[in-house]
């Protein structure tokens, strides 16, 4: 490892031109030090911008790569093994003795919650309560894999 020695020279002894290690002129020294400072700060800003660009590009590339990988790894509903298509139909149903909206929902609700199914049945039949009576006809939705046209 090379040993670097730093010699501190008082400002009044420095000649008018300041050079870097390679002998390139960095700035002229004037009695007003702001010129040299502004040049130095400008160079620092340029170096920061130059150094941060590869980092920004690398992070953007990493984000895109991670998005693609996660998109491929997470299975979608369409890629499921039993991806049968279910069609929604409506039928008239005569309420039997002992039937409730909950028991009808257990038999016919497909991928929706029972509560959503019951609310749909109530909306279709203009019902305001969950009460149904034996012998009453109600319209209920059901699902089938067969397409009927």
Buried (B, 14 or more C-beta within 10 A) or exposed (E): EEEEEEEEEEEEEEEEEBEEEEEEEEBEBEEEEEEBEEBEEEEEEEEEEEEEEEEEEEEEEEEEEEEEEEEEEEEEEEEEEEEEEEEEEEEEBEBEEEBEBEEBBEEBBEEEEBEEBBBBBBEEEEBEEEEBEEEEEBEBBBEEEEEEE
